Amino acid sequence: MEETPAPDQPNERKRLYFLLININLFDNNEELSLEEQLRGTKIFLSLLIISLSIAVFFTSFNVHTNTVIIQSPNEHNFEKLSIQYSTTLSCPCTRNDIRHDQFLSFNISYHPICTSQFVNQTFISSLMEFNMSNYYPLDYRIMAASHFQIIALLCRTIKQMVSDVLEEFTTTYMITNKALFHNIFNVQVAALVEQLKTTTMANIKHINDFLWFNIFQNRLVSGLRTNYYIQTIPGSTTSFYYISGYANWNNTCNCALNDNCVHQAGIYNLTGRRNLHTPYIFGNLTDVRYLLLTIPGVMVGCLPYNSILASTLECFYNQSCIEQIQLFLRGFSLVKTLSSSRFEHNTTVSDLLDQLFIELWNPIINFTGYFHMCSPLSCTYSYDRRFNLFYAIITTISLFGGLKTILYFSTLALLILIQRIRNCKNVRNT
């Protein structure tokens, strides 16, 4: 059996080289010589290769935007997508109006005074006496019952007002066209809560100002005879009308001019009014032996309402203080010290009222409930991608046909033009 001789590798390479350099794409054009046809082919192929290389380069590194649609996304998928594609993700809600109570509720806790025995009617009744207005006006016993009645009323009023406000608030709607990202949702709901707090606190301040204005303008006379004192003479129609005043920090505060006159409360070994004259000044006693006990933070004055607002509750956090009062007011045996609070012990009742006696609003934010009500049918997001080989190949193929035709005829036109110019020069030379 004869062996087949191996092909001559150098000869094969020579044939291939010869074939390549003799490719003629313009052989059907009789106007051009063979040399011009071969030169034109080289020019055409060079331009085509360069153009395609440029096209591949730019399409490979050009930014290509891809858009993706996710059908019926659940909350977990939405959370994940919102982190990865936060700038382009869009999930239209199936409903644009969502009630606040679907994603927000409150568990409000109030100041301990509002849940203590201090606002219990049994305790308040135990502080009342038949002739309590006969006590000296700076004596705490004259106003103790009224003070706690007012606090109890304020607590009840505020609780009811806050309950009504929350009921109205939770039945209103949040308008959202698209599902909010979790962090944005939390920020918006927190803003809603702050707006609710601000509005409610402003309302109670308006009510408080309205009460003060009416009390002062109508010149109400306290039944405790702490702002005005009327003295009648038995058997006579004549009566004397005395205006009370309170000495405070080297000044005299007149109840006819200012209902906010207050003075430190205490327990006094004194009843009635001494040395009446107009106006009668309380608090300028020179004989301190009448004062049996000073009650820290508690104020008395023209009216119970104004004086309790100027008072603090610091004494009622202290068991020793309560026990000292108990020696003179037996009803204090029914109460215990107040539990801890976020407010300082020396916070005035007026400041507590401004804060609605609220310790914590405790808003409970439920993003799951919000997303369930939003219930987007689909989510759309887009992302940019570089060096997409598949896209580069498709783009290059689509460009190839048109580019080849343009370059072919452009090269042919250029060759013919050059030939005609050369022929014209030859004719002139001859």
Wavefront OBJ file of the C-alpha trace (Angstrom):
o trace
v 0.000 0.000 0.000
v 1.517 3.302 -1.095
v 1.621 6.218 1.367
v 0.044 9.527 0.345
v 2.656 12.251 0.381
v 2.044 14.975 3.000
v 1.028 18.315 1.538
v 3.717 20.914 1.217
v 2.825 23.441 3.979
v 4.824 26.379 2.561
v 3.163 25.937 -0.815
v -0.278 25.922 0.770
v 0.436 29.189 2.563
v 1.704 30.712 -0.678
v -1.441 29.673 -2.533
v -3.618 31.163 0.248
v -1.634 34.398 0.216
v -1.836 34.578 -3.562
v -5.567 33.969 -3.402
v -6.102 36.736 -0.848
v -4.038 39.370 -2.616
v -5.747 38.592 -5.894
v -9.325 38.838 -4.636
v -11.140 41.006 -7.132
v -14.539 42.372 -6.215
v -14.661 44.807 -9.132
v -13.904 42.359 -11.992
v -17.268 43.044 -13.605
v -16.396 46.685 -14.245
v -14.757 47.097 -17.630
v -13.829 50.748 -17.082
v -11.170 49.762 -14.579
v -7.959 47.996 -15.325
v -7.060 44.806 -13.440
v -4.589 46.713 -11.330
v -7.215 49.307 -10.404
v -9.752 46.570 -9.648
v -7.329 44.844 -7.247
v -6.366 48.159 -5.649
v -10.043 49.053 -5.245
v -10.737 45.673 -3.645
v -7.999 46.260 -1.081
v -9.336 49.747 -0.329
v -12.903 48.440 -0.003
v -11.957 45.550 2.290
v -9.756 47.792 4.415
v -12.548 50.349 4.872
v -15.083 47.598 5.574
v -12.880 45.954 8.209
v -12.105 49.303 9.864
v -15.793 50.344 9.862
v -16.943 47.020 11.296
v -14.229 47.144 13.967
v -15.330 50.613 15.001
v -18.964 49.465 15.069
v -18.097 46.415 17.212
v -16.026 48.538 19.591
v -18.685 51.174 20.213
v -21.602 48.758 20.418
v -19.665 46.537 22.822
v -18.890 49.335 25.286
v -21.993 51.407 24.745
v -24.461 51.514 27.680
v -27.528 49.465 26.875
v -30.700 49.874 28.962
v -32.700 46.737 29.715
v -36.276 46.930 31.012
v -37.750 44.113 33.116
v -41.387 43.575 34.153
v -42.237 41.443 37.219
v -45.831 40.247 37.439
v -47.686 40.100 40.796
v -44.704 40.903 43.044
v -44.955 39.947 46.714
v -43.650 42.092 49.559
v -40.366 40.173 49.793
v -39.629 40.618 46.087
v -40.594 44.280 46.262
v -38.260 44.888 49.214
v -35.408 43.173 47.373
v -36.001 45.067 44.130
v -36.335 48.386 45.957
v -32.809 47.922 47.301
v -31.258 46.787 44.008
v -33.108 49.124 41.608
v -34.207 52.003 43.812
v -33.817 54.641 41.077
v -35.869 52.913 38.358
v -38.315 50.604 40.155
v -41.980 51.504 39.685
v -44.911 49.469 41.017
v -48.302 51.162 40.398
v -50.869 50.464 43.131
v -54.181 48.874 42.215
v -55.814 51.482 44.476
v -54.501 54.972 45.078
v -56.310 55.763 48.351
v -55.394 53.715 51.421
v -56.965 54.356 54.819
v -54.562 55.232 57.612
v -55.906 52.500 59.891
v -54.758 49.875 57.378
v -51.136 50.603 58.214
v -51.070 52.813 61.318
v -52.408 52.525 64.856
v -51.523 53.995 68.252
v -51.028 52.565 71.719
v -50.976 55.783 73.719
v -49.797 55.841 77.319
v -50.671 58.792 79.540
v -48.920 60.471 82.433
v -49.277 58.395 85.629
v -51.351 61.146 87.269
v -54.177 60.339 84.819
v -54.334 56.683 85.896
v -53.583 57.164 89.586
v -55.792 57.356 92.657
v -55.272 61.122 92.637
v -58.020 61.464 90.006
v -60.344 58.969 91.697
v -63.590 60.549 92.819
v -63.446 58.799 96.207
v -60.112 60.445 96.950
v -61.292 63.845 95.690
v -64.455 63.671 97.793
v -62.367 62.861 100.872
v -60.616 66.229 100.508
v -63.832 68.255 100.638
v -65.022 69.950 103.803
v -68.202 71.881 104.507
v -66.502 75.143 105.486
v -63.299 74.722 103.486
v -63.516 78.312 102.194
v -62.773 79.470 105.735
v -59.200 78.264 105.459
v -56.525 80.853 104.955
v -56.216 81.403 101.145
v -52.587 80.208 101.115
v -53.585 76.984 102.873
v -53.472 73.979 100.548
v -56.609 72.533 102.137
v -58.721 75.254 100.537
v -57.835 74.182 96.984
v -56.685 70.543 97.198
v -60.024 69.056 96.123
v -60.460 71.605 93.325
v -56.936 70.959 92.057
v -57.474 67.240 91.665
v -60.961 67.766 90.226
v -59.391 69.925 87.536
v -56.631 67.384 86.835
v -59.214 64.592 86.596
v -61.305 66.709 84.228
v -58.280 67.564 82.083
v -57.268 63.900 81.856
v -60.772 62.799 80.838
v -61.162 65.641 78.358
v -57.810 65.036 76.716
v -58.331 61.282 76.488
v -61.681 61.809 74.794
v -60.310 64.508 72.506
v -57.318 62.376 71.481
v -59.615 59.397 70.913
v -61.841 61.504 68.636
v -58.833 62.912 66.775
v -57.370 59.440 66.223
v -60.702 58.089 65.022
v -60.945 60.882 62.477
v -57.282 60.543 61.509
v -57.340 56.775 60.989
v -60.386 56.986 58.724
v -58.730 59.449 56.347
v -56.681 58.320 53.382
v -53.118 58.344 52.150
v -52.902 58.955 48.404
v -50.140 57.010 46.649
v -50.000 56.199 42.946
v -47.039 53.868 43.328
v -45.923 51.522 46.082
v -43.622 53.449 48.399
v -40.265 51.991 49.336
v -40.129 50.862 52.958
v -37.798 53.643 54.100
v -39.760 56.348 52.265
v -43.005 54.929 53.657
v -41.616 55.146 57.204
v -40.524 58.759 56.667
v -43.925 59.798 55.290
v -45.848 58.046 58.065
v -43.561 59.599 60.695
v -44.337 63.005 59.169
v -48.070 62.227 59.393
v -47.694 61.306 63.062
v -45.760 64.500 63.824
v -48.390 66.571 62.031
v -51.105 64.844 64.067
v -49.252 65.583 67.320
v -48.670 69.222 66.405
v -52.284 69.797 65.374
v -53.714 68.121 68.482
v -51.417 70.025 70.846
v -52.299 73.280 69.090
v -56.001 72.499 69.583
v -55.631 71.977 73.335
v -53.681 75.224 73.595
v -56.507 77.078 71.835
v -59.008 75.518 74.259
v -56.876 76.484 77.251
v -56.516 80.057 75.996
v -60.270 80.215 75.400
v -60.999 79.077 78.967
v -58.559 81.582 80.452
v -60.023 84.421 78.349
v -63.580 83.650 79.440
v -62.663 83.269 83.104
v -60.775 86.556 83.159
v -63.177 88.613 81.043
v -66.267 87.429 82.936
v -64.670 88.197 86.310
v -65.750 84.910 87.816
v -65.840 84.893 91.594
v -64.429 81.753 93.155
v -66.663 80.020 95.688
v -63.498 79.494 97.717
v -63.237 83.301 98.131
v -59.651 83.300 96.908
v -59.921 86.066 94.299
v -62.736 88.186 95.719
v -64.129 88.308 99.230
v -67.646 89.599 99.939
v -68.471 90.517 103.517
v -72.037 91.185 104.569
v -73.187 92.802 107.793
v -75.959 90.877 109.561
v -79.245 92.779 109.616
v -78.050 95.178 106.940
v -78.174 95.317 103.176
v -74.673 96.713 103.138
v -71.878 94.462 101.884
v -68.170 94.953 101.384
v -66.364 93.751 98.298
v -62.653 93.001 98.737
v -60.133 92.196 96.021
v -57.507 89.609 96.841
v -53.850 90.049 96.079
v -50.843 87.794 96.441
v -47.328 88.832 97.363
v -44.760 87.202 95.144
v -41.044 87.959 94.680
v -41.314 91.457 96.192
v -44.274 92.262 93.940
v -47.979 92.390 94.537
v -50.281 90.600 92.114
v -53.876 91.856 92.064
v -56.608 89.331 91.177
v -58.711 92.080 89.588
v -55.957 92.672 87.064
v -54.429 89.231 86.724
v -56.040 85.863 87.367
v -52.629 84.183 87.260
v -51.552 85.427 90.688
v -50.083 82.457 92.572
v -48.203 81.751 95.773
v -46.467 78.788 97.338
v -49.028 76.526 99.026
v -48.672 75.385 102.599
v -50.576 74.331 105.679
v -51.338 77.223 108.042
v -52.485 77.372 111.621
v -54.822 80.119 110.621
v -58.390 80.483 109.383
v -60.397 83.277 107.861
v -59.096 86.681 106.784
v -56.988 88.930 109.009
v -57.020 92.726 109.042
v -59.121 93.119 105.892
v -58.430 96.093 103.695
v -58.672 96.773 99.968
v -56.959 95.018 98.308
v -56.119 92.282 100.779
v -52.583 90.916 100.276
v -51.880 87.272 101.046
v -48.345 86.076 101.481
v -46.828 88.994 103.356
v -47.172 87.498 106.814
v -44.321 88.540 109.041
v -45.066 85.921 111.713
v -43.891 82.596 110.229
v -45.233 80.624 113.206
v -48.566 80.346 111.345
v -46.922 78.239 108.610
v -46.961 74.559 109.592
v -45.873 72.948 106.324
v -44.637 74.055 102.917
v -45.751 71.855 100.004
v -43.075 71.765 97.281
v -44.200 72.714 93.786
v -47.862 73.292 94.678
v -49.316 76.740 94.096
v -52.478 78.450 95.280
v -53.824 81.777 94.108
v -56.765 83.634 92.639
v -58.384 80.626 90.993
v -57.879 76.853 91.279
v -57.531 76.444 87.504
v -54.701 78.946 87.106
v -52.898 77.854 90.251
v -52.894 74.141 89.384
v -51.503 74.945 85.928
v -48.640 76.804 87.630
v -48.038 73.890 90.028
v -45.790 70.873 89.666
v -46.460 67.310 90.819
v -43.057 66.824 92.446
v -44.495 66.354 95.938
v -46.633 63.440 94.762
v -43.602 61.454 93.618
v -42.306 61.582 97.195
v -43.828 59.322 99.842
v -42.485 61.487 102.661
v -44.214 64.564 101.206
v -47.509 62.688 100.905
v -47.255 61.460 104.499
v -46.698 65.011 105.769
v -49.806 66.235 103.937
v -51.697 63.226 105.295
v -51.296 64.632 108.810
v -53.631 67.468 107.798
v -55.645 65.881 104.982
v -56.672 62.337 105.918
v -57.720 61.555 102.365
v -54.071 61.329 101.300
v -53.961 57.919 102.971
v -55.840 56.651 99.878
v -53.050 57.477 97.433
v -49.558 56.234 96.661
v -46.624 57.941 95.018
v -46.764 58.481 91.281
v -44.854 56.031 89.116
v -41.959 57.185 86.945
v -42.542 59.448 83.967
v -40.614 60.746 80.977
v -41.292 64.230 82.317
v -39.135 65.814 84.996
v -40.775 65.900 88.420
v -40.668 69.698 88.403
v -42.605 69.966 85.128
v -45.602 72.256 85.559
v -49.111 70.998 84.948
v -49.374 73.651 82.235
v -46.469 72.033 80.385
v -48.029 68.592 80.868
v -51.242 69.963 79.414
v -49.358 71.341 76.410
v -48.056 67.799 75.850
v -51.589 66.377 76.347
v -50.416 64.436 79.432
v -49.095 61.885 76.953
v -46.063 59.821 77.909
v -45.743 57.975 74.602
v -47.787 57.985 71.418
v -46.429 54.547 70.472
v -47.337 54.626 66.767
v -47.488 51.109 65.291
v -46.530 51.248 61.616
v -47.520 48.250 59.495
v -45.816 48.246 56.098
v -47.236 44.797 55.291
v -50.769 46.146 55.660
v -49.923 49.089 53.409
v -48.378 46.891 50.706
v -51.342 44.510 50.853
v -53.763 47.377 50.226
v -51.546 48.824 47.480
v -51.290 45.344 45.895
v -49.364 46.231 42.695
v -50.107 43.960 39.727
v -46.650 44.441 38.276
v -43.316 46.117 38.854
v -41.106 47.598 36.168
v -37.445 48.364 36.526
v -34.538 49.018 34.177
v -30.798 48.674 34.418
v -27.813 49.633 32.265
v -25.427 47.029 30.899
v -22.007 47.413 29.226
v -20.098 45.002 26.936
v -23.102 43.080 25.726
v -21.495 40.715 23.190
v -24.807 39.432 21.867
v -26.069 42.970 21.304
v -22.753 43.878 19.602
v -22.986 40.889 17.221
v -26.622 41.599 16.309
v -25.879 45.288 15.743
v -22.823 44.512 13.604
v -24.743 42.014 11.451
v -27.542 44.518 10.933
v -25.013 47.167 9.891
v -22.996 44.878 7.631
v -25.345 44.807 4.628
v -25.871 48.534 4.373
v -22.273 49.363 5.222
v -20.946 46.950 2.581
v -23.153 48.448 -0.130
v -22.236 52.031 0.730
v -18.502 51.331 0.876
v -18.567 49.227 -2.310
v -20.184 51.891 -4.458
v -18.231 54.677 -2.781
v -14.958 52.897 -3.565
v -16.087 52.182 -7.131
v -17.075 55.810 -7.681
v -13.758 56.961 -6.257
v -11.789 54.626 -8.569
v -13.711 55.731 -11.644
v -13.247 59.378 -10.693
v -9.496 58.898 -10.246
v -9.267 57.064 -13.572
v -11.122 59.805 -15.445
v -8.966 62.519 -13.906
v -5.875 60.584 -14.915
v -7.210 60.106 -18.475
v -7.897 63.826 -18.768
v -4.317 64.623 -17.746
v -2.942 62.137 -20.290
v -5.037 63.686 -23.075
v -3.772 67.167 -22.225
v -0.178 65.990 -22.143
v -0.490 64.503 -25.639
l 1 2 3 4 5 6 7 8 9 10 11 12 13 14 15 16 17 18 19 20 21 22 23 24 25 26 27 28 29 30 31 32 33 34 35 36 37 38 39 40 41 42 43 44 45 46 47 48 49 50 51 52 53 54 55 56 57 58 59 60 61 62 63 64 65 66 67 68 69 70 71 72 73 74 75 76 77 78 79 80 81 82 83 84 85 86 87 88 89 90 91 92 93 94 95 96 97 98 99 100 101 102 103 104 105 106 107 108 109 110 111 112 113 114 115 116 117 118 119 120 121 122 123 124 125 126 127 128 129 130 131 132 133 134 135 136 137 138 139 140 141 142 143 144 145 146 147 148 149 150 151 152 153 154 155 156 157 158 159 160 161 162 163 164 165 166 167 168 169 170 171 172 173 174 175 176 177 178 179 180 181 182 183 184 185 186 187 188 189 190 191 192 193 194 195 196 197 198 199 200 201 202 203 204 205 206 207 208 209 210 211 212 213 214 215 216 217 218 219 220 221 222 223 224 225 226 227 228 229 230 231 232 233 234 235 236 237 238 239 240 241 242 243 244 245 246 247 248 249 250 251 252 253 254 255 256 257 258 259 260 261 262 263 264 265 266 267 268 269 270 271 272 273 274 275 276 277 278 279 280 281 282 283 284 285 286 287 288 289 290 291 292 293 294 295 296 297 298 299 300 301 302 303 304 305 306 307 308 309 310 311 312 313 314 315 316 317 318 319 320 321 322 323 324 325 326 327 328 329 330 331 332 333 334 335 336 337 338 339 340 341 342 343 344 345 346 347 348 349 350 351 352 353 354 355 356 357 358 359 360 361 362 363 364 365 366 367 368 369 370 371 372 373 374 375 376 377 378 379 380 381 382 383 384 385 386 387 388 389 390 391 392 393 394 395 396 397 398 399 400 401 402 403 404 405 406 407 408 409 410 411 412 413 414 415 416 417 418 419 420 421 422 423 424 425 426 427 428 429 430
